[in-house]
Amino acid sequence: MGHEAVRLEGTLTCPWCLAVAGRLAGQDAVAEYRYDTEPTAWEQGEHAMAVEVILDFSDTATDRQLHAQLKSKFGFPDYYGANWDAFWDCISVDVEMPDRITILGTEQFKGRFERSYDIMRRLLRKYVAYCRPHKVVVDWR
């Protein structure tokens, strides 16, 4: 059985996302990738992600503030939905993530947003396990 190329819009670097894209297109495997968009600024090296992103949740009081900081620090697109599904979509497909993420105010974050804290930890672990071509360090302080 031959494999057809899967047409993808944009750039997917996550092997898990590429496999899902192939399955959604009805393919058993993805043999070739063609991109239908112009190279992004990041791909051209104009706006490379910082080597480290520092998040400080010490004074974060609302979910709105939490997601506003995530959007700002990671450079999420304007259409970011400010929820954990949108966070996953952005970190796994839409933006280039840094080599190091330092999270300050971990105890305050966990105390105020226990569910969000658990979800964010799980999603960052999933990202590190499945989507990163090299090691990324997540430092919870």
Z-matrix of the N, CA and C atoms (Angstrom, degrees):
N
C 1 1.439
C 2 1.525 1 108.31
N 3 1.330 2 117.72 1 123.50
C 4 1.465 3 121.91 2 178.74
C 5 1.515 4 111.35 3 -79.81
N 6 1.299 5 115.17 4 160.50
C 7 1.455 6 120.91 5 178.88
C 8 1.514 7 109.03 6 -115.32
N 9 1.324 8 115.64 7 129.90
C 10 1.452 9 120.29 8 177.51
C 11 1.520 10 109.72 9 -88.94
N 12 1.316 11 115.34 10 156.82
C 13 1.462 12 119.86 11 176.54
C 14 1.521 13 108.99 12 -70.08
N 15 1.295 14 115.77 13 145.48
C 16 1.451 15 121.48 14 177.03
C 17 1.519 16 107.81 15 -103.14
N 18 1.324 17 116.57 16 125.73
C 19 1.463 18 119.97 17 179.03
C 20 1.512 19 108.49 18 -85.21
N 21 1.299 20 115.41 19 125.74
C 22 1.459 21 121.34 20 179.24
C 23 1.513 22 108.88 21 -122.60
N 24 1.318 23 116.10 22 141.45
C 25 1.457 24 119.76 23 173.74
C 26 1.514 25 107.48 24 -96.52
N 27 1.306 26 116.90 25 130.00
C 28 1.453 27 120.59 26 179.94
C 29 1.509 28 110.23 27 90.50
N 30 1.304 29 114.54 28 -165.05
C 31 1.451 30 120.77 29 -176.99
C 32 1.511 31 109.81 30 -120.71
N 33 1.303 32 116.99 31 122.44
C 34 1.458 33 122.05 32 174.86
C 35 1.516 34 107.69 33 -112.50
N 36 1.320 35 116.55 34 124.80
C 37 1.453 36 119.37 35 179.81
C 38 1.510 37 111.93 36 -110.44
N 39 1.298 38 117.70 37 -16.63
C 40 1.451 39 122.24 38 -177.24
C 41 1.529 40 110.18 39 -76.66
N 42 1.339 41 119.11 40 122.33
C 43 1.460 42 120.43 41 -179.77
C 44 1.523 43 112.67 42 -59.75
N 45 1.326 44 116.18 43 -35.14
C 46 1.466 45 120.44 44 178.75
C 47 1.518 46 109.32 45 -64.78
N 48 1.350 47 117.32 46 -45.50
C 49 1.462 48 121.45 47 -179.98
C 50 1.522 49 111.07 48 -64.47
N 51 1.335 50 117.01 49 -39.25
C 52 1.454 51 120.21 50 178.51
C 53 1.524 52 110.90 51 -64.40
N 54 1.319 53 117.11 52 -39.85
C 55 1.466 54 120.57 53 178.38
C 56 1.523 55 110.61 54 -64.70
N 57 1.333 56 116.51 55 -42.46
C 58 1.464 57 120.66 56 178.21
C 59 1.521 58 109.87 57 -63.39
N 60 1.335 59 117.24 58 -43.24
C 61 1.460 60 120.52 59 179.15
C 62 1.528 61 110.63 60 -59.21
N 63 1.320 62 117.32 61 -40.40
C 64 1.454 63 120.71 62 177.61
C 65 1.514 64 112.31 63 -64.22
N 66 1.315 65 116.39 64 -42.64
C 67 1.468 66 120.06 65 178.93
C 68 1.524 67 111.35 66 -66.43
N 69 1.331 68 117.26 67 -39.39
C 70 1.459 69 120.53 68 178.29
C 71 1.520 70 111.35 69 -63.88
N 72 1.306 71 115.88 70 -30.13
C 73 1.462 72 119.94 71 178.95
C 74 1.532 73 111.63 72 -83.75
N 75 1.329 74 117.31 73 3.25
C 76 1.456 75 120.80 74 178.16
C 77 1.511 76 114.01 75 82.51
N 78 1.303 77 117.05 76 18.77
C 79 1.457 78 121.10 77 -178.52
C 80 1.525 79 110.09 78 -101.04
N 81 1.325 80 116.52 79 147.64
C 82 1.454 81 120.12 80 173.80
C 83 1.524 82 110.75 81 -76.69
N 84 1.310 83 116.42 82 -33.26
C 85 1.452 84 121.31 83 -179.86
C 86 1.519 85 108.25 84 -148.87
N 87 1.284 86 115.72 85 157.83
C 88 1.451 87 120.02 86 179.82
C 89 1.520 88 107.35 87 -106.30
N 90 1.328 89 116.21 88 116.74
C 91 1.456 90 120.24 89 -173.93
C 92 1.527 91 112.66 90 -98.89
N 93 1.306 92 117.76 91 -25.31
C 94 1.455 93 120.60 92 -174.40
C 95 1.522 94 108.08 93 -149.81
N 96 1.320 95 116.49 94 148.67
C 97 1.457 96 120.20 95 179.18
C 98 1.514 97 108.42 96 -124.49
N 99 1.314 98 115.71 97 129.69
C 100 1.459 99 120.72 98 174.65
C 101 1.520 100 105.96 99 -123.06
N 102 1.301 101 116.45 100 139.56
C 103 1.449 102 120.42 101 -178.25
C 104 1.518 103 109.31 102 -111.07
N 105 1.318 104 115.91 103 131.90
C 106 1.454 105 121.97 104 -174.78
C 107 1.523 106 113.43 105 -95.65
N 108 1.306 107 118.45 106 6.87
C 109 1.457 108 120.75 107 -178.34
C 110 1.523 109 109.87 108 -117.24
N 111 1.305 110 115.23 109 161.11
C 112 1.460 111 120.81 110 174.24
C 113 1.523 112 108.23 111 -67.48
N 114 1.315 113 118.54 112 155.45
C 115 1.464 114 119.97 113 177.15
C 116 1.519 115 110.41 114 -58.29
N 117 1.316 116 116.16 115 138.93
C 118 1.454 117 120.53 116 178.39
C 119 1.524 118 109.89 117 -74.17
N 120 1.327 119 116.33 118 166.90
C 121 1.464 120 120.75 119 176.85
C 122 1.516 121 109.77 120 -57.75
N 123 1.345 122 116.39 121 -39.56
C 124 1.464 123 119.61 122 -179.98
C 125 1.526 124 110.61 123 -63.44
N 126 1.335 125 116.58 124 -44.28
C 127 1.463 126 119.77 125 -179.91
C 128 1.525 127 111.42 126 -63.23
N 129 1.311 128 117.26 127 -29.48
C 130 1.454 129 121.32 128 178.30
C 131 1.524 130 111.65 129 -84.22
N 132 1.332 131 116.73 130 -2.32
C 133 1.450 132 121.14 131 177.25
C 134 1.514 133 114.78 132 81.88
N 135 1.335 134 116.93 133 12.01
C 136 1.455 135 119.89 134 -176.30
C 137 1.522 136 112.88 135 -82.22
N 138 1.305 137 117.96 136 -31.29
C 139 1.460 138 121.38 137 -175.60
C 140 1.522 139 110.23 138 -135.46
N 141 1.296 140 116.61 139 54.98
C 142 1.461 141 119.88 140 -178.42
C 143 1.521 142 109.83 141 -63.57
N 144 1.324 143 116.21 142 143.77
C 145 1.462 144 121.80 143 179.46
C 146 1.511 145 109.33 144 -64.11
N 147 1.312 146 114.71 145 145.74
C 148 1.457 147 120.70 146 176.81
C 149 1.518 148 109.44 147 -59.21
N 150 1.317 149 116.26 148 153.69
C 151 1.454 150 121.27 149 178.89
C 152 1.527 151 110.10 150 -66.80
N 153 1.337 152 116.75 151 -32.22
C 154 1.466 153 120.69 152 -179.90
C 155 1.523 154 109.94 153 -135.72
N 156 1.318 155 115.38 154 138.70
C 157 1.460 156 121.92 155 171.78
C 158 1.518 157 106.58 156 -114.87
N 159 1.334 158 115.75 157 130.41
C 160 1.464 159 121.17 158 177.59
C 161 1.522 160 108.09 159 -110.81
N 162 1.313 161 115.03 160 120.05
C 163 1.460 162 122.16 161 175.98
C 164 1.523 163 107.51 162 -105.15
N 165 1.318 164 117.58 163 133.53
C 166 1.459 165 120.91 164 178.43
C 167 1.513 166 108.57 165 -122.52
N 168 1.331 167 115.65 166 106.39
C 169 1.454 168 121.56 167 -178.53
C 170 1.529 169 112.43 168 -99.04
N 171 1.328 170 117.80 169 13.79
C 172 1.466 171 122.05 170 -177.25
C 173 1.526 172 112.41 171 -56.65
N 174 1.325 173 116.52 172 -41.80
C 175 1.463 174 120.57 173 -175.72
C 176 1.525 175 113.00 174 -110.18
N 177 1.301 176 117.78 175 11.65
C 178 1.460 177 121.04 176 -179.03
C 179 1.518 178 109.04 177 -71.97
N 180 1.337 179 116.22 178 125.00
C 181 1.459 180 120.38 179 -174.45
C 182 1.525 181 113.58 180 -111.35
N 183 1.347 182 118.42 181 -20.82
C 184 1.463 183 120.59 182 -176.43
C 185 1.525 184 110.65 183 -134.57
N 186 1.326 185 114.45 184 160.19
C 187 1.469 186 119.35 185 174.77
C 188 1.522 187 110.49 186 -60.62
N 189 1.308 188 116.50 187 -36.36
C 190 1.468 189 120.83 188 179.43
C 191 1.533 190 110.18 189 -59.91
N 192 1.343 191 117.62 190 -45.24
C 193 1.465 192 121.28 191 177.93
C 194 1.527 193 111.22 192 -64.55
N 195 1.322 194 116.01 193 -40.49
C 196 1.461 195 121.37 194 179.30
C 197 1.522 196 110.84 195 -57.85
N 198 1.323 197 116.50 196 -52.55
C 199 1.462 198 120.46 197 -177.33
C 200 1.527 199 112.10 198 -71.97
N 201 1.329 200 117.92 199 -29.30
C 202 1.472 201 120.33 200 175.30
C 203 1.526 202 109.85 201 -63.88
N 204 1.333 203 116.94 202 -40.65
C 205 1.462 204 120.08 203 178.57
C 206 1.533 205 110.84 204 -67.19
N 207 1.332 206 116.92 205 -42.33
C 208 1.466 207 120.05 206 177.47
C 209 1.529 208 110.56 207 -59.32
N 210 1.322 209 116.40 208 -46.18
C 211 1.465 210 120.96 209 -179.91
C 212 1.525 211 111.23 210 -60.59
N 213 1.313 212 116.11 211 -45.85
C 214 1.458 213 121.08 212 -178.13
C 215 1.526 214 112.42 213 -66.55
N 216 1.310 215 117.18 214 -49.36
C 217 1.473 216 121.02 215 -174.23
C 218 1.525 217 113.12 216 -70.27
N 219 1.344 218 116.61 217 -37.20
C 220 1.465 219 119.69 218 -178.82
C 221 1.529 220 112.97 219 -90.69
N 222 1.328 221 117.10 220 -9.06
C 223 1.459 222 120.21 221 -179.93
C 224 1.518 223 113.28 222 72.59
N 225 1.339 224 116.43 223 37.59
C 226 1.456 225 120.14 224 179.12
C 227 1.533 226 109.73 225 -64.79
N 228 1.330 227 116.69 226 151.59
C 229 1.466 228 120.70 227 -179.05
C 230 1.538 229 111.96 228 -67.48
N 231 1.329 230 115.51 229 164.64
C 232 1.466 231 121.05 230 -178.72
C 233 1.524 232 113.22 231 -58.24
N 234 1.318 233 116.71 232 -28.89
C 235 1.459 234 119.71 233 -178.00
C 236 1.536 235 113.45 234 -82.02
N 237 1.343 236 117.48 235 7.21
C 238 1.476 237 120.76 236 178.44
C 239 1.523 238 109.32 237 -53.35
N 240 1.327 239 116.86 238 127.26
C 241 1.452 240 122.66 239 -173.94
C 242 1.516 241 116.41 240 -83.41
N 243 1.326 242 118.53 241 0.98
C 244 1.472 243 123.06 242 176.94
C 245 1.528 244 111.96 243 54.84
N 246 1.329 245 116.16 244 46.84
C 247 1.463 246 122.08 245 173.57
C 248 1.532 247 106.68 246 -149.40
N 249 1.322 248 117.04 247 172.12
C 250 1.474 249 119.40 248 -172.36
C 251 1.519 250 113.28 249 -73.02
N 252 1.339 251 118.56 250 -28.10
C 253 1.467 252 119.53 251 173.84
C 254 1.521 253 110.24 252 -65.45
N 255 1.329 254 116.32 253 -42.44
C 256 1.462 255 120.88 254 178.54
C 257 1.530 256 110.75 255 -66.85
N 258 1.340 257 117.41 256 -37.25
C 259 1.459 258 121.58 257 176.94
C 260 1.531 259 109.66 258 -58.51
N 261 1.325 260 116.71 259 -48.16
C 262 1.467 261 120.48 260 179.27
C 263 1.525 262 110.89 261 -60.75
N 264 1.327 263 116.63 262 -46.01
C 265 1.460 264 119.95 263 179.79
C 266 1.528 265 110.64 264 -57.35
N 267 1.323 266 116.40 265 -43.95
C 268 1.465 267 119.84 266 -177.78
C 269 1.523 268 112.26 267 -68.34
N 270 1.332 269 118.21 268 -45.80
C 271 1.464 270 118.52 269 -176.84
C 272 1.520 271 112.36 270 -72.69
N 273 1.327 272 117.10 271 -27.79
C 274 1.462 273 118.88 272 -176.74
C 275 1.526 274 113.26 273 -90.11
N 276 1.334 275 117.56 274 -19.51
C 277 1.457 276 119.32 275 -174.62
C 278 1.532 277 113.20 276 -135.05
N 279 1.315 278 117.99 277 -44.97
C 280 1.466 279 120.78 278 -165.18
C 281 1.521 280 116.36 279 -83.97
N 282 1.310 281 119.06 280 -27.11
C 283 1.462 282 120.01 281 -176.97
C 284 1.525 283 110.39 282 -130.93
N 285 1.315 284 115.39 283 158.44
C 286 1.461 285 120.98 284 173.12
C 287 1.518 286 107.02 285 -88.17
N 288 1.297 287 116.10 286 125.13
C 289 1.458 288 120.96 287 -177.22
C 290 1.532 289 110.59 288 -86.31
N 291 1.333 290 116.20 289 154.80
C 292 1.465 291 120.65 290 179.68
C 293 1.525 292 111.71 291 -74.61
N 294 1.324 293 115.89 292 170.60
C 295 1.463 294 121.25 293 176.10
C 296 1.523 295 112.18 294 -76.24
N 297 1.332 296 115.99 295 -25.32
C 298 1.463 297 120.23 296 -177.49
C 299 1.523 298 109.23 297 -139.70
N 300 1.341 299 115.67 298 135.93
C 301 1.457 300 122.78 299 174.72
C 302 1.520 301 106.76 300 -122.46
N 303 1.320 302 116.25 301 118.80
C 304 1.465 303 121.14 302 177.42
C 305 1.520 304 107.18 303 -108.57
N 306 1.314 305 115.73 304 126.62
C 307 1.460 306 121.17 305 -177.98
C 308 1.524 307 107.99 306 -115.16
N 309 1.326 308 115.37 307 112.91
C 310 1.463 309 122.07 308 179.17
C 311 1.526 310 109.53 309 -95.91
N 312 1.314 311 116.08 310 153.90
C 313 1.460 312 120.34 311 179.41
C 314 1.516 313 112.78 312 75.59
N 315 1.319 314 115.81 313 32.64
C 316 1.469 315 120.37 314 -176.38
C 317 1.530 316 112.23 315 -58.76
N 318 1.329 317 117.01 316 -44.19
C 319 1.473 318 119.36 317 -178.50
C 320 1.527 319 111.44 318 -64.44
N 321 1.333 320 117.19 319 -41.56
C 322 1.463 321 120.00 320 177.73
C 323 1.535 322 110.33 321 -65.19
N 324 1.320 323 115.98 322 -42.34
C 325 1.463 324 121.35 323 179.00
C 326 1.524 325 110.00 324 -59.81
N 327 1.313 326 116.79 325 -49.06
C 328 1.458 327 121.12 326 -179.09
C 329 1.522 328 110.97 327 -63.81
N 330 1.331 329 117.20 328 -39.69
C 331 1.465 330 120.69 329 -179.57
C 332 1.515 331 113.42 330 -66.93
N 333 1.324 332 116.78 331 -38.77
C 334 1.470 333 120.48 332 -177.10
C 335 1.520 334 113.55 333 -86.50
N 336 1.321 335 115.96 334 -31.66
C 337 1.474 336 121.32 335 -172.33
C 338 1.524 337 110.25 336 -134.45
N 339 1.308 338 117.40 337 60.01
C 340 1.469 339 120.22 338 -173.59
C 341 1.525 340 112.05 339 -56.03
N 342 1.319 341 117.28 340 -45.21
C 343 1.467 342 120.15 341 -179.43
C 344 1.531 343 110.88 342 -64.43
N 345 1.329 344 117.21 343 -46.41
C 346 1.463 345 121.01 344 179.04
C 347 1.525 346 111.12 345 -63.42
N 348 1.319 347 116.70 346 -38.97
C 349 1.464 348 121.48 347 177.01
C 350 1.527 349 109.97 348 -58.36
N 351 1.342 350 116.58 349 -48.74
C 352 1.468 351 120.83 350 179.97
C 353 1.529 352 111.76 351 -62.30
N 354 1.323 353 116.41 352 -42.66
C 355 1.465 354 120.25 353 -179.14
C 356 1.524 355 110.63 354 -65.65
N 357 1.327 356 116.45 355 -45.22
C 358 1.465 357 119.43 356 -178.88
C 359 1.523 358 111.34 357 -62.90
N 360 1.323 359 117.31 358 -42.60
C 361 1.478 360 120.18 359 177.01
C 362 1.526 361 110.69 360 -59.44
N 363 1.334 362 116.14 361 -45.39
C 364 1.465 363 120.54 362 -179.33
C 365 1.527 364 111.07 363 -63.14
N 366 1.334 365 117.64 364 -43.90
C 367 1.463 366 120.64 365 -178.59
C 368 1.529 367 111.76 366 -68.04
N 369 1.320 368 117.69 367 -38.26
C 370 1.464 369 119.40 368 177.71
C 371 1.524 370 111.34 369 -68.18
N 372 1.335 371 117.14 370 -37.30
C 373 1.474 372 119.48 371 175.27
C 374 1.523 373 110.47 372 -64.17
N 375 1.319 374 116.42 373 -42.27
C 376 1.467 375 120.93 374 178.37
C 377 1.531 376 110.20 375 -62.00
N 378 1.321 377 116.69 376 -42.97
C 379 1.461 378 120.87 377 178.52
C 380 1.526 379 110.77 378 -60.01
N 381 1.316 380 116.28 379 -48.42
C 382 1.466 381 120.67 380 -179.65
C 383 1.530 382 110.56 381 -60.69
N 384 1.327 383 117.23 382 -40.15
C 385 1.464 384 121.34 383 -177.22
C 386 1.529 385 113.32 384 -72.34
N 387 1.326 386 117.68 385 -37.47
C 388 1.463 387 119.77 386 -169.95
C 389 1.513 388 116.01 387 -112.52
N 390 1.315 389 118.52 388 -24.93
C 391 1.459 390 119.36 389 -167.08
C 392 1.514 391 115.24 390 -114.86
N 393 1.275 392 118.14 391 -7.85
C 394 1.462 393 119.40 392 -173.12
C 395 1.517 394 110.39 393 -100.88
N 396 1.346 395 117.62 394 121.89
C 397 1.457 396 119.23 395 179.12
C 398 1.527 397 112.93 396 -69.64
N 399 1.307 398 117.92 397 -21.01
C 400 1.458 399 121.55 398 173.63
C 401 1.522 400 108.25 399 -139.36
N 402 1.290 401 116.90 400 171.64
C 403 1.456 402 121.40 401 -171.93
C 404 1.520 403 112.23 402 -65.78
N 405 1.333 404 115.47 403 135.32
C 406 1.447 405 122.65 404 172.28
C 407 1.530 406 106.66 405 -116.62
N 408 1.317 407 116.80 406 139.83
C 409 1.455 408 121.00 407 -179.30
C 410 1.518 409 108.18 408 -104.63
N 411 1.336 410 115.94 409 128.67
C 412 1.451 411 121.82 410 173.91
C 413 1.525 412 106.22 411 -115.30
N 414 1.324 413 115.56 412 115.73
C 415 1.448 414 122.78 413 -175.44
C 416 1.525 415 109.97 414 -110.50
N 417 1.320 416 117.23 415 107.65
C 418 1.466 417 122.91 416 179.06
C 419 1.518 418 107.92 417 -91.69
N 420 1.338 419 117.79 418 117.35
C 421 1.457 420 121.85 419 -179.50
C 422 1.515 421 111.57 420 -117.68
